[in-house]
Amino acid sequence: MGKFECVRVRGIDVVLVVGAALLVCAVLIAGAADPAWAATARPPALRLAAVSPTGPAPGDATIELRFSAPLAPVTARSEPRLSPSTAGAWSQPNPMTLSFTPDDAFLPGTVVHVTVPKALASTDGASLRSAATATFRVENGSLVRLTQLLAELRYLPVHLSSIVHQPAPGDAAGQLRAIFRPPAGRLAFGSDWPAELLELWSRDPSTVLTGAVMAFESQHGLAADGVAGTAVWRALLSARARREFNQGGYSYAVATESSPETLTVYHNGRVVLRSAANTGIGGAGTAPGTFPVYERLRSQTMQGTNPDGSHYADFVQWVAYFNGGDAVHYMPRASYGSPQSLGCIELPYTAAEQAWSYLTYGTLVTVLL
């Protein structure tokens, strides 16, 4: 029991329970030092509960961040940051959500990083334990818009006959948004092109687009892989703004394996070369189909193995590879117009030289049985 002590103050006897007072003080001190007790006195840490988008998304997609508690007013210090940065504005559609609406768009393939500073706080004073981050990748651009831009820049055998609400070439924001939300338009196929190219465009436009992208890449110093990635879209928008049209024109070649075998080259809708040609022999035939030219060499020594197991090393010129080891090139022969090669399309010297000037990167070569 506590010790009673009697104190006389101005003629009044006051009894202090000294021990009890000390006990109360001890309890208060112990409670303040107890972590569990202290935790109930502080709000829980703020958390980033959900992020949208999380996977591939359009470059102009709205970014939403949802938190575990209502947020205090956002300041310049606590506002989320984007990398790469882009013009736009953050808003708060509800107490627990921040939303970013871009003014333009990110290019396809861009990896976007969102960082929420630790300074962001809730209305009850809770804050993030550390900066929160999220990442998403911008999806591929629209094939419709890719076709429109390549047609406008004259890399396709089609042209835009009409288009609605086309953004102006200098409207950078509008051009970026159109990559994901293309304007409605109509394409017209040139009347002077052969039926084989029209049939290919109707049946498999992706092959025609691949060749066009390769041609564009070649003229703009990019790796000619036929893939419309971030660098290609950036270069396309720049070329459209500067009116940098295809300077080489559009070429197309058709080889026939029926007798007599021939190669015909079209340029800007007209025949510029028709020559006798040699295709592959039995067991080493030239594969039918349509393929884009992917490599060009002035000359080289081709080496390989003949069907009988013997080896060859032939010096050839004006070489344009279009499908694996198959190429259009000059090869000295006594005659042309019949199967004599190991898969290549062989031409006389003058015809090969002329064909090579048109068989640039991305030019489509169709082989018909």
C-alpha positions as CSV (number, residue, x, y, z in Angstrom):
1,M,0.0,0.0,0.0
2,G,1.1,3.6,-0.6
3,K,2.4,5.7,2.2
4,F,0.0,8.3,3.6
5,E,1.5,11.6,4.3
6,C,-0.3,14.6,6.0
7,V,0.6,18.1,4.9
8,R,-0.8,21.2,6.5
9,V,-1.5,24.0,4.0
10,R,-3.0,27.3,5.3
11,G,-4.5,25.5,8.2
12,I,-6.0,22.6,6.1
13,D,-4.8,19.1,6.5
14,V,-4.1,17.6,3.0
15,V,-3.5,13.8,2.7
16,L,-1.3,12.7,-0.3
17,V,-1.3,9.1,-1.3
18,V,2.3,9.2,-2.5
19,G,2.5,5.6,-3.5
20,A,-0.7,5.7,-5.6
21,A,0.5,8.7,-7.5
22,L,3.7,7.0,-8.3
23,L,1.8,4.0,-9.5
24,V,-0.4,6.0,-11.9
25,C,2.7,7.7,-13.3
26,A,4.4,4.4,-13.9
27,V,1.4,3.0,-15.8
28,L,1.3,6.1,-18.1
29,I,5.0,5.9,-18.8
30,A,4.9,2.2,-19.5
31,G,1.9,2.6,-21.9
32,A,3.7,5.3,-23.9
33,A,6.7,3.0,-24.3
34,D,4.6,0.0,-25.5
35,P,4.8,-0.3,-29.3
36,A,1.3,-1.8,-29.6
37,W,-0.2,1.0,-27.7
38,A,1.7,3.6,-29.7
39,A,0.6,2.0,-33.0
40,T,-3.0,2.5,-32.1
41,A,-2.2,6.2,-31.7
42,R,-0.9,6.6,-35.3
43,P,-2.7,6.1,-38.6
44,P,-1.6,3.2,-40.7
45,A,0.8,3.9,-43.6
46,L,-0.7,5.0,-46.9
47,R,-0.5,2.4,-49.7
48,L,-0.8,2.4,-53.4
49,A,-3.6,-0.1,-53.8
50,A,-4.1,-0.3,-57.6
51,V,-2.7,1.0,-60.8
52,S,-4.3,1.2,-64.3
53,P,-3.1,0.4,-66.9
54,T,-0.9,-2.6,-65.9
55,G,-0.4,-4.2,-69.3
56,P,-0.1,-3.1,-72.9
57,A,-2.2,0.1,-73.4
58,P,-2.7,2.8,-75.9
59,G,-0.2,5.7,-75.8
60,D,-3.0,8.1,-74.9
61,A,-4.5,6.0,-72.1
62,T,-5.6,7.7,-68.8
63,I,-3.4,6.6,-65.9
64,E,-5.2,6.0,-62.6
65,L,-3.7,5.4,-59.1
66,R,-5.9,4.2,-56.3
67,F,-4.8,4.5,-52.7
68,S,-5.8,2.9,-49.4
69,A,-7.1,6.1,-47.8
70,P,-8.5,9.5,-48.8
71,L,-5.7,11.8,-49.9
72,A,-4.7,15.2,-48.7
73,P,-4.4,18.0,-51.3
74,V,-1.6,17.1,-53.8
75,T,1.2,19.6,-54.0
76,A,4.1,20.1,-56.5
77,R,6.3,18.1,-54.1
78,S,3.8,15.2,-53.7
79,E,2.5,15.0,-57.3
80,P,3.3,11.7,-59.2
81,R,5.9,11.9,-61.9
82,L,6.1,10.1,-65.3
83,S,9.2,9.0,-67.2
84,P,9.4,9.8,-70.0
85,S,7.5,12.9,-69.2
86,T,4.6,14.1,-71.3
87,A,2.2,17.0,-71.3
88,G,-1.0,16.5,-69.3
89,A,-2.7,17.1,-66.0
90,W,-3.4,15.2,-62.8
91,S,-6.8,15.3,-61.2
92,Q,-8.6,13.7,-58.3
93,P,-11.9,12.1,-59.5
94,N,-12.6,10.8,-56.0
95,P,-10.9,11.1,-52.5
96,M,-8.8,8.0,-53.0
97,T,-7.8,8.2,-56.6
98,L,-5.4,10.3,-58.7
99,S,-5.9,10.4,-62.5
100,F,-3.5,11.6,-65.3
101,T,-5.0,12.6,-68.7
102,P,-2.2,13.1,-71.3
103,D,-2.5,16.0,-73.8
104,D,-0.9,13.8,-76.6
105,A,0.4,10.3,-76.5
106,F,3.5,8.1,-75.9
107,L,5.0,6.3,-79.0
108,P,4.3,2.6,-79.4
109,G,6.7,0.4,-77.5
110,T,7.5,3.1,-74.9
111,V,8.0,1.8,-71.3
112,V,6.3,4.3,-69.0
113,H,7.4,4.6,-65.4
114,V,5.1,6.2,-62.8
115,T,6.7,7.3,-59.5
116,V,4.6,8.4,-56.5
117,P,6.8,10.5,-54.1
118,K,6.9,9.6,-50.4
119,A,5.6,13.1,-49.6
120,L,2.1,12.1,-50.7
121,A,-0.1,11.9,-47.6
122,S,-3.7,11.0,-46.6
123,T,-6.2,13.3,-44.9
124,D,-5.4,11.7,-41.5
125,G,-1.6,12.4,-41.9
126,A,-0.5,9.0,-43.0
127,S,2.2,8.8,-45.7
128,L,3.9,6.2,-47.9
129,R,6.7,4.3,-46.2
130,S,8.7,4.8,-49.4
131,A,8.2,6.1,-53.0
132,A,5.8,3.8,-54.9
133,T,6.4,2.9,-58.6
134,A,4.5,1.3,-61.4
135,T,5.3,0.5,-65.0
136,F,3.4,-0.3,-68.2
137,R,4.3,-0.6,-71.9
138,V,2.6,1.2,-74.7
139,E,0.9,-1.2,-77.2
140,N,1.6,-1.4,-80.9
141,G,0.2,1.3,-83.1
142,S,-2.8,0.8,-85.3
143,L,-2.1,-1.1,-88.6
144,V,-4.7,1.2,-90.1
145,R,-2.7,4.3,-89.2
146,L,0.6,2.6,-90.3
147,T,-1.0,1.9,-93.7
148,Q,-2.2,5.5,-94.0
149,L,1.2,7.0,-93.2
150,L,3.1,4.7,-95.6
151,A,0.5,5.4,-98.3
152,E,0.8,9.1,-97.8
153,L,4.6,8.8,-98.0
154,R,4.4,6.7,-101.2
155,Y,5.8,3.5,-99.9
156,L,2.8,1.4,-101.0
157,P,1.0,0.6,-104.2
158,V,-2.1,2.2,-102.8
159,H,-3.0,5.8,-102.0
160,L,-5.4,7.6,-99.7
161,S,-8.4,8.6,-101.8
162,S,-10.2,10.1,-98.9
163,I,-9.7,10.6,-95.1
164,V,-11.8,12.2,-92.4
165,H,-10.5,14.5,-89.7
166,Q,-6.8,14.0,-90.7
167,P,-4.5,15.8,-88.2
168,A,-2.3,18.4,-89.8
169,P,1.3,17.2,-90.5
170,G,2.6,19.8,-88.0
171,D,0.1,18.9,-85.3
172,A,2.4,16.7,-83.2
173,A,-0.1,15.9,-80.5
174,G,-2.8,15.0,-83.1
175,Q,-0.4,12.8,-85.0
176,L,0.5,10.9,-81.9
177,R,-3.1,10.3,-80.9
178,A,-3.9,9.2,-84.4
179,I,-1.5,6.3,-84.0
180,F,-3.9,4.7,-81.7
181,R,-7.2,6.2,-82.9
182,P,-6.7,6.6,-86.7
183,P,-9.1,8.8,-88.7
184,A,-11.5,7.0,-91.1
185,G,-10.1,6.9,-94.6
186,R,-10.3,5.0,-97.9
187,L,-7.5,3.5,-99.9
188,A,-7.4,3.1,-103.6
189,F,-5.2,0.5,-105.4
190,G,-3.3,1.7,-108.5
191,S,-4.9,0.5,-111.7
192,D,-1.6,-0.1,-113.5
193,W,-0.3,-2.8,-111.1
194,P,-0.4,-6.5,-112.1
195,A,-3.1,-8.8,-110.8
196,E,-0.6,-10.7,-108.6
197,L,0.0,-7.6,-106.5
198,L,-3.7,-6.8,-106.3
199,E,-4.4,-10.3,-105.2
200,L,-1.6,-10.2,-102.6
201,W,-2.9,-6.9,-101.2
202,S,-6.4,-8.3,-100.9
203,R,-5.3,-11.6,-99.3
204,D,-2.2,-10.8,-97.3
205,P,-1.6,-7.0,-96.8
206,S,0.7,-7.7,-93.9
207,T,3.4,-8.9,-96.4
208,V,3.0,-5.7,-98.4
209,L,3.2,-3.6,-95.2
210,T,6.4,-5.5,-94.1
211,G,8.1,-4.7,-97.4
212,A,7.0,-1.0,-97.2
213,V,8.3,-0.7,-93.6
214,M,11.7,-2.2,-94.7
215,A,11.9,0.3,-97.6
216,F,11.1,3.2,-95.2
217,E,13.7,1.9,-92.7
218,S,16.3,1.6,-95.4
219,Q,15.8,5.2,-96.5
220,H,15.9,6.6,-93.0
221,G,19.0,4.8,-91.7
222,L,17.2,2.2,-89.6
223,A,17.7,-1.6,-89.4
224,A,15.5,-3.0,-92.2
225,D,13.7,-5.6,-90.2
226,G,10.2,-4.7,-91.3
227,V,9.0,-4.2,-87.7
228,A,7.2,-0.9,-86.9
229,G,8.7,-0.2,-83.5
230,T,9.2,3.0,-81.5
231,A,12.0,4.3,-83.8
232,V,10.0,3.6,-87.0
233,W,6.9,5.5,-85.6
234,R,9.0,8.4,-84.6
235,A,10.6,8.5,-88.0
236,L,7.3,8.2,-89.8
237,L,5.8,11.2,-87.9
238,S,8.9,13.2,-88.6
239,A,8.9,12.3,-92.3
240,R,5.2,13.2,-92.5
241,A,5.7,16.6,-90.9
242,R,8.6,17.3,-93.3
243,R,7.0,15.8,-96.4
244,E,9.9,13.4,-96.9
245,F,8.3,11.2,-99.5
246,N,9.7,7.9,-100.9
247,Q,12.4,9.0,-103.4
248,G,12.9,5.5,-104.9
249,G,9.4,4.9,-106.0
250,Y,7.6,1.6,-105.6
251,S,8.9,-1.6,-107.3
252,Y,7.6,-5.1,-107.5
253,A,8.9,-8.3,-109.2
254,V,7.3,-11.5,-110.5
255,A,9.2,-14.6,-111.4
256,T,7.5,-17.5,-113.2
257,E,8.7,-21.1,-113.0
258,S,6.6,-22.2,-115.9
259,S,8.4,-22.6,-119.3
260,P,9.8,-20.3,-120.5
261,E,10.9,-19.0,-117.1
262,T,10.9,-15.2,-116.8
263,L,11.4,-12.3,-114.3
264,T,9.3,-9.1,-114.7
265,V,10.0,-6.0,-112.8
266,Y,7.4,-3.2,-112.3
267,H,8.2,0.3,-111.1
268,N,5.5,2.9,-110.3
269,G,2.9,0.8,-112.1
270,R,4.7,0.1,-115.3
271,V,6.9,-2.7,-116.6
272,V,10.6,-1.7,-116.6
273,L,12.2,-5.1,-117.3
274,R,11.1,-8.5,-118.6
275,S,13.9,-11.1,-119.0
276,A,14.4,-14.8,-119.4
277,A,15.4,-16.3,-116.1
278,N,16.6,-19.5,-114.5
279,T,15.0,-20.9,-111.3
280,G,15.8,-23.9,-109.2
281,I,16.2,-27.5,-110.4
282,G,14.4,-30.5,-109.0
283,G,15.4,-31.1,-105.4
284,A,16.5,-27.5,-105.1
285,G,13.6,-25.5,-106.4
286,T,12.8,-21.9,-105.9
287,A,10.1,-21.7,-103.2
288,P,6.8,-20.2,-104.4
289,G,5.4,-17.2,-102.5
290,T,6.1,-13.5,-102.0
291,F,9.1,-12.2,-100.1
292,P,10.8,-8.8,-99.5
293,V,14.4,-8.1,-100.5
294,Y,16.4,-8.1,-97.3
295,E,20.0,-8.0,-98.5
296,R,21.8,-6.4,-101.5
297,L,25.4,-7.1,-102.7
298,R,27.2,-5.8,-105.7
299,S,29.0,-9.1,-105.9
300,Q,30.0,-12.1,-103.9
301,T,31.3,-15.7,-104.1
302,M,28.3,-18.0,-103.3
303,Q,29.4,-21.3,-101.7
304,G,27.4,-24.4,-100.9
305,T,26.7,-28.0,-101.7
306,N,25.1,-29.4,-104.8
307,P,22.4,-32.1,-104.7
308,D,25.0,-34.7,-105.6
309,G,27.1,-33.8,-102.6
310,S,29.8,-31.9,-104.4
311,H,30.6,-28.3,-103.4
312,Y,30.5,-25.1,-105.4
313,A,32.0,-21.6,-105.1
314,D,30.5,-19.3,-107.8
315,F,31.3,-15.7,-108.3
316,V,28.0,-13.8,-108.9
317,Q,27.0,-10.2,-109.4
318,W,24.0,-7.8,-108.8
319,V,22.8,-9.9,-105.9
320,A,19.4,-9.2,-104.2
321,Y,18.4,-11.8,-101.5
322,F,14.7,-12.2,-100.9
323,N,14.1,-15.6,-99.2
324,G,16.8,-17.3,-97.1
325,G,19.6,-18.2,-99.6
326,D,17.5,-17.5,-102.7
327,A,18.5,-14.3,-104.6
328,V,18.1,-12.6,-107.9
329,H,21.6,-12.3,-109.5
330,Y,23.7,-12.6,-112.5
331,M,25.1,-16.0,-113.3
332,P,26.9,-16.8,-116.6
333,R,25.0,-19.5,-118.4
334,A,24.8,-20.7,-122.0
335,S,21.0,-20.1,-122.0
336,Y,18.3,-18.7,-119.8
337,G,14.6,-19.6,-119.4
338,S,14.8,-23.0,-117.7
339,P,15.5,-24.6,-114.3
340,Q,19.3,-24.4,-113.7
341,S,19.9,-22.9,-110.3
342,L,19.8,-24.2,-106.8
343,G,16.9,-21.9,-105.8
344,C,18.1,-18.6,-107.0
345,I,16.7,-16.6,-109.9
346,E,19.5,-16.2,-112.4
347,L,19.6,-13.5,-115.1
348,P,21.8,-12.4,-117.9
349,Y,24.3,-9.7,-116.9
350,T,22.6,-6.6,-118.4
351,A,19.2,-7.7,-117.1
352,A,20.6,-8.5,-113.6
353,E,22.3,-5.0,-113.5
354,Q,19.0,-3.3,-114.4
355,A,16.9,-5.4,-112.0
356,W,19.3,-4.7,-109.1
357,S,18.7,-1.0,-109.4
358,Y,14.9,-1.6,-108.7
359,L,15.2,-4.5,-106.2
360,T,15.9,-2.2,-103.3
361,Y,15.3,-3.2,-99.6
362,G,11.7,-4.2,-99.0
363,T,10.9,-4.7,-102.7
364,L,8.5,-7.7,-103.0
365,V,9.5,-10.7,-105.2
366,T,6.7,-13.1,-106.0
367,V,7.6,-16.5,-107.3
368,L,4.8,-18.3,-109.3
369,L,4.8,-22.0,-110.1
